[in-house]
Amino acid sequence: MTAGIDLGHPQAQAIQSDEDVVRVRQLVRTVAVAAKLSLVDQTKLVTAASELARNTLVYGGGGSVEVSVVDNGRRRGVRILFADSGPGIVDLDLALTDGYTTGGGLGLGLSGARRLVDEFDIQTAAGAGTRVTVTKWSR
């Protein structure tokens, strides 16, 4: 247990307000420290999580995040799943283009968040919401 967090179980957080985006950042940092990610990797993961949490709020109309420690037998890491029931992403290729933004956020967009993590998976369809899963592994 770290700061009241049971690392054996995924930690869930609703994303319904700007305050929740801050809570997501804090939760991700706490779990990243507990997973023994380097300070640089903690910062990259928290930055990506902040962008994705803001996207969940702004474009998905709110949703949830689940943060968990994962182990592949060689390394520990942190996996984060963002989910919303919003309108989905109509043009995923465009949304993943470097420099593409519709305003708001840190200006990183999905492509910037993708560059900050080791694994990035997105599932979306118009009218069916979006699920983004990212993983950062210890070095």
C-alpha atoms as an extended CHARMM CRD file, in Angstrom:
* protein
*
       139  EXT
         1         1  MET       CA              0.0000000000        0.0000000000        0.0000000000  PROA      1               0.0000000000
         2         2  THR       CA              1.2310000000        3.4600000000       -0.8850000000  PROA      2               0.0000000000
         3         3  ALA       CA             -0.5280000000        6.5200000000        0.5090000000  PROA      3               0.0000000000
         4         4  GLY       CA             -3.7390000000        4.5360000000        0.9140000000  PROA      4               0.0000000000
         5         5  ILE       CA             -3.4670000000        2.9890000000       -2.5410000000  PROA      5               0.0000000000
         6         6  ASP       CA             -3.5940000000       -0.7810000000       -2.9580000000  PROA      6               0.0000000000
         7         7  LEU       CA             -1.2580000000       -1.3940000000       -5.8900000000  PROA      7               0.0000000000
         8         8  GLY       CA             -2.6120000000       -4.9160000000       -6.2830000000  PROA      8               0.0000000000
         9         9  HSD       CA             -5.8510000000       -3.5010000000       -7.6580000000  PROA      9               0.0000000000
        10        10  PRO       CA             -6.6090000000       -0.9480000000      -10.3720000000  PROA      10              0.0000000000
        11        11  GLN       CA             -7.3760000000        2.5240000000       -9.0450000000  PROA      11              0.0000000000
        12        12  ALA       CA            -10.4510000000        4.1420000000      -10.5690000000  PROA      12              0.0000000000
        13        13  GLN       CA            -11.2530000000        7.8410000000      -10.7860000000  PROA      13              0.0000000000
        14        14  ALA       CA            -14.2040000000        9.5950000000      -12.4000000000  PROA      14              0.0000000000
        15        15  ILE       CA            -13.4310000000       12.4460000000      -14.7910000000  PROA      15              0.0000000000
        16        16  GLN       CA            -16.2900000000       14.9350000000      -14.5990000000  PROA      16              0.0000000000
        17        17  SER       CA            -14.5610000000       18.2370000000      -13.7710000000  PROA      17              0.0000000000
        18        18  ASP       CA            -11.2810000000       20.1430000000      -13.9580000000  PROA      18              0.0000000000
        19        19  GLU       CA            -10.6550000000       19.0900000000      -10.3500000000  PROA      19              0.0000000000
        20        20  ASP       CA            -10.8900000000       15.4470000000      -11.4460000000  PROA      20              0.0000000000
        21        21  VAL       CA             -8.1860000000       16.0790000000      -14.0650000000  PROA      21              0.0000000000
        22        22  VAL       CA             -5.9330000000       17.2740000000      -11.2120000000  PROA      22              0.0000000000
        23        23  ARG       CA             -6.8610000000       14.1660000000       -9.1970000000  PROA      23              0.0000000000
        24        24  VAL       CA             -5.9200000000       11.9580000000      -12.1700000000  PROA      24              0.0000000000
        25        25  ARG       CA             -2.5000000000       13.6340000000      -12.3570000000  PROA      25              0.0000000000
        26        26  GLN       CA             -1.9730000000       13.0480000000       -8.6170000000  PROA      26              0.0000000000
        27        27  LEU       CA             -3.1080000000        9.4210000000       -8.8140000000  PROA      27              0.0000000000
        28        28  VAL       CA             -0.8760000000        8.6750000000      -11.8080000000  PROA      28              0.0000000000
        29        29  ARG       CA              2.1340000000       10.2900000000      -10.1040000000  PROA      29              0.0000000000
        30        30  THR       CA              1.5290000000        8.2680000000       -6.9060000000  PROA      30              0.0000000000
        31        31  VAL       CA              1.2520000000        4.9880000000       -8.8080000000  PROA      31              0.0000000000
        32        32  ALA       CA              4.2600000000        5.8200000000      -11.0300000000  PROA      32              0.0000000000
        33        33  VAL       CA              6.4040000000        6.4860000000       -7.9450000000  PROA      33              0.0000000000
        34        34  ALA       CA              5.2260000000        3.2360000000       -6.3520000000  PROA      34              0.0000000000
        35        35  ALA       CA              6.0470000000        1.3530000000       -9.5850000000  PROA      35              0.0000000000
        36        36  LYS       CA              9.5580000000        2.8410000000       -9.3520000000  PROA      36              0.0000000000
        37        37  LEU       CA              9.4590000000        4.6880000000      -12.6650000000  PROA      37              0.0000000000
        38        38  SER       CA             12.2910000000        7.1930000000      -13.0570000000  PROA      38              0.0000000000
        39        39  LEU       CA             11.4900000000       10.8610000000      -12.4610000000  PROA      39              0.0000000000
        40        40  VAL       CA             11.6870000000       11.5210000000      -16.2200000000  PROA      40              0.0000000000
        41        41  ASP       CA              9.2840000000        8.6440000000      -16.9690000000  PROA      41              0.0000000000
        42        42  GLN       CA              6.9560000000        9.7580000000      -14.1560000000  PROA      42              0.0000000000
        43        43  THR       CA              6.8290000000       13.2160000000      -15.7000000000  PROA      43              0.0000000000
        44        44  LYS       CA              6.1830000000       11.8670000000      -19.1990000000  PROA      44              0.0000000000
        45        45  LEU       CA              3.3950000000        9.6160000000      -17.9370000000  PROA      45              0.0000000000
        46        46  VAL       CA              1.7510000000       12.3330000000      -15.8400000000  PROA      46              0.0000000000
        47        47  THR       CA              1.9040000000       14.7290000000      -18.8040000000  PROA      47              0.0000000000
        48        48  ALA       CA              0.3160000000       12.1850000000      -21.1500000000  PROA      48              0.0000000000
        49        49  ALA       CA             -2.3230000000       11.3250000000      -18.5270000000  PROA      49              0.0000000000
        50        50  SER       CA             -3.1540000000       14.9920000000      -18.0450000000  PROA      50              0.0000000000
        51        51  GLU       CA             -3.7150000000       15.4750000000      -21.7800000000  PROA      51              0.0000000000
        52        52  LEU       CA             -5.8080000000       12.3100000000      -22.0640000000  PROA      52              0.0000000000
        53        53  ALA       CA             -7.8690000000       13.1360000000      -18.9580000000  PROA      53              0.0000000000
        54        54  ARG       CA             -8.5840000000       16.6050000000      -20.3600000000  PROA      54              0.0000000000
        55        55  ASN       CA             -9.6070000000       15.0450000000      -23.7020000000  PROA      55              0.0000000000
        56        56  THR       CA            -11.9190000000       12.6650000000      -21.8260000000  PROA      56              0.0000000000
        57        57  LEU       CA            -13.5500000000       15.6350000000      -20.0910000000  PROA      57              0.0000000000
        58        58  VAL       CA            -13.6930000000       18.1190000000      -22.9790000000  PROA      58              0.0000000000
        59        59  TYR       CA            -14.3480000000       15.9050000000      -25.9980000000  PROA      59              0.0000000000
        60        60  GLY       CA            -15.8660000000       12.8280000000      -24.3620000000  PROA      60              0.0000000000
        61        61  GLY       CA            -18.1420000000       14.7420000000      -22.0070000000  PROA      61              0.0000000000
        62        62  GLY       CA            -16.4780000000       13.0860000000      -19.0190000000  PROA      62              0.0000000000
        63        63  GLY       CA            -15.7310000000        9.4880000000      -18.2670000000  PROA      63              0.0000000000
        64        64  SER       CA            -13.3740000000        7.4960000000      -16.1210000000  PROA      64              0.0000000000
        65        65  VAL       CA             -9.7900000000        6.3990000000      -15.7090000000  PROA      65              0.0000000000
        66        66  GLU       CA             -8.3350000000        3.2000000000      -14.3040000000  PROA      66              0.0000000000
        67        67  VAL       CA             -4.6710000000        3.1700000000      -13.2430000000  PROA      67              0.0000000000
        68        68  SER       CA             -2.8310000000       -0.0560000000      -12.4860000000  PROA      68              0.0000000000
        69        69  VAL       CA              0.6560000000       -1.3910000000      -11.9300000000  PROA      69              0.0000000000
        70        70  VAL       CA              1.5480000000       -4.0790000000      -14.4590000000  PROA      70              0.0000000000
        71        71  ASP       CA              4.4350000000       -6.5370000000      -14.6520000000  PROA      71              0.0000000000
        72        72  ASN       CA              5.5580000000       -8.3720000000      -17.7910000000  PROA      72              0.0000000000
        73        73  GLY       CA              8.0170000000      -10.6360000000      -15.9770000000  PROA      73              0.0000000000
        74        74  ARG       CA             10.9780000000       -8.3760000000      -16.7920000000  PROA      74              0.0000000000
        75        75  ARG       CA              9.7610000000       -4.9130000000      -15.8700000000  PROA      75              0.0000000000
        76        76  ARG       CA              7.1100000000       -3.1020000000      -13.9210000000  PROA      76              0.0000000000
        77        77  GLY       CA              5.0430000000       -0.4030000000      -15.4540000000  PROA      77              0.0000000000
        78        78  VAL       CA              1.9040000000        1.6380000000      -15.1640000000  PROA      78              0.0000000000
        79        79  ARG       CA             -1.1040000000        1.0760000000      -17.4210000000  PROA      79              0.0000000000
        80        80  ILE       CA             -3.8430000000        3.6780000000      -17.6760000000  PROA      80              0.0000000000
        81        81  LEU       CA             -7.2180000000        3.2180000000      -19.3430000000  PROA      81              0.0000000000
        82        82  PHE       CA             -9.3080000000        6.2830000000      -20.1730000000  PROA      82              0.0000000000
        83        83  ALA       CA            -12.9120000000        5.6400000000      -21.2160000000  PROA      83              0.0000000000
        84        84  ASP       CA            -15.8030000000        7.8690000000      -22.2070000000  PROA      84              0.0000000000
        85        85  SER       CA            -19.2100000000        7.4600000000      -23.8290000000  PROA      85              0.0000000000
        86        86  GLY       CA            -18.9070000000       10.6140000000      -25.9080000000  PROA      86              0.0000000000
        87        87  PRO       CA            -19.3020000000       11.0950000000      -29.6440000000  PROA      87              0.0000000000
        88        88  GLY       CA            -16.1120000000        9.1840000000      -30.5120000000  PROA      88              0.0000000000
        89        89  ILE       CA            -13.4100000000       10.3830000000      -32.8750000000  PROA      89              0.0000000000
        90        90  VAL       CA            -14.6700000000       10.6520000000      -36.4290000000  PROA      90              0.0000000000
        91        91  ASP       CA            -11.2620000000       10.9750000000      -38.1330000000  PROA      91              0.0000000000
        92        92  LEU       CA             -8.7580000000        9.0740000000      -36.0040000000  PROA      92              0.0000000000
        93        93  ASP       CA             -5.9070000000        9.4880000000      -38.5130000000  PROA      93              0.0000000000
        94        94  LEU       CA             -6.3370000000       13.2620000000      -38.4040000000  PROA      94              0.0000000000
        95        95  ALA       CA             -6.6000000000       13.2650000000      -34.6000000000  PROA      95              0.0000000000
        96        96  LEU       CA             -3.3080000000       11.3460000000      -34.3970000000  PROA      96              0.0000000000
        97        97  THR       CA             -1.4980000000       13.7640000000      -36.7360000000  PROA      97              0.0000000000
        98        98  ASP       CA              1.3620000000       15.7320000000      -35.1560000000  PROA      98              0.0000000000
        99        99  GLY       CA              0.3080000000       19.2830000000      -34.4130000000  PROA      99              0.0000000000
       100       100  TYR       CA             -3.4090000000       18.5990000000      -34.8000000000  PROA      100             0.0000000000
       101       101  THR       CA             -5.4700000000       20.2320000000      -32.0920000000  PROA      101             0.0000000000
       102       102  THR       CA             -8.9740000000       21.5120000000      -31.6970000000  PROA      102             0.0000000000
       103       103  GLY       CA             -7.8520000000       23.8120000000      -28.8790000000  PROA      103             0.0000000000
       104       104  GLY       CA             -7.8970000000       23.4700000000      -25.1110000000  PROA      104             0.0000000000
       105       105  GLY       CA             -5.4160000000       21.0080000000      -23.5370000000  PROA      105             0.0000000000
       106       106  LEU       CA             -1.6690000000       21.2750000000      -23.4170000000  PROA      106             0.0000000000
       107       107  GLY       CA             -1.4860000000       21.3790000000      -27.1940000000  PROA      107             0.0000000000
       108       108  LEU       CA              0.0720000000       17.9170000000      -27.2600000000  PROA      108             0.0000000000
       109       109  GLY       CA             -2.9260000000       16.2410000000      -28.7610000000  PROA      109             0.0000000000
       110       110  LEU       CA             -3.1730000000       12.4870000000      -29.0260000000  PROA      110             0.0000000000
       111       111  SER       CA              0.0560000000       12.2660000000      -31.0370000000  PROA      111             0.0000000000
       112       112  GLY       CA              2.0110000000       14.0240000000      -28.2960000000  PROA      112             0.0000000000
       113       113  ALA       CA              0.5370000000       11.7990000000      -25.6100000000  PROA      113             0.0000000000
       114       114  ARG       CA              1.3910000000        8.7660000000      -27.7610000000  PROA      114             0.0000000000
       115       115  ARG       CA              5.0560000000        9.8580000000      -27.9940000000  PROA      115             0.0000000000
       116       116  LEU       CA              5.3380000000       10.1530000000      -24.2020000000  PROA      116             0.0000000000
       117       117  VAL       CA              4.4220000000        6.5250000000      -23.4540000000  PROA      117             0.0000000000
       118       118  ASP       CA              5.7480000000        3.1090000000      -24.4730000000  PROA      118             0.0000000000
       119       119  GLU       CA              2.4280000000        1.5930000000      -25.5570000000  PROA      119             0.0000000000
       120       120  PHE       CA             -0.6100000000        3.4190000000      -26.9120000000  PROA      120             0.0000000000
       121       121  ASP       CA             -3.8990000000        1.8910000000      -28.0300000000  PROA      121             0.0000000000
       122       122  ILE       CA             -7.0760000000        3.7060000000      -28.9920000000  PROA      122             0.0000000000
       123       123  GLN       CA            -10.4860000000        2.2880000000      -29.7590000000  PROA      123             0.0000000000
       124       124  THR       CA            -13.1480000000        4.6720000000      -30.9890000000  PROA      124             0.0000000000
       125       125  ALA       CA            -16.0840000000        4.9170000000      -33.3110000000  PROA      125             0.0000000000
       126       126  ALA       CA            -18.4690000000        7.7210000000      -34.1360000000  PROA      126             0.0000000000
       127       127  GLY       CA            -21.2390000000        7.6890000000      -31.5510000000  PROA      127             0.0000000000
       128       128  ALA       CA            -19.6010000000        4.9110000000      -29.5350000000  PROA      128             0.0000000000
       129       129  GLY       CA            -17.1790000000        6.7280000000      -27.2440000000  PROA      129             0.0000000000
       130       130  THR       CA            -13.4330000000        6.3210000000      -26.9350000000  PROA      130             0.0000000000
       131       131  ARG       CA            -11.0910000000        4.0710000000      -24.9690000000  PROA      131             0.0000000000
       132       132  VAL       CA             -7.4090000000        4.9720000000      -24.7830000000  PROA      132             0.0000000000
       133       133  THR       CA             -4.9490000000        2.6430000000      -23.0520000000  PROA      133             0.0000000000
       134       134  VAL       CA             -1.3620000000        3.7450000000      -22.4120000000  PROA      134             0.0000000000
       135       135  THR       CA              1.5100000000        1.9720000000      -20.6850000000  PROA      135             0.0000000000
       136       136  LYS       CA              4.8610000000        3.2800000000      -19.4600000000  PROA      136             0.0000000000
       137       137  TRP       CA              7.4940000000        0.6920000000      -18.4900000000  PROA      137             0.0000000000
       138       138  SER       CA             10.3410000000        1.0990000000      -16.0210000000  PROA      138             0.0000000000
       139       139  ARG       CA             13.8010000000        1.3730000000      -17.5940000000  PROA      139             0.0000000000
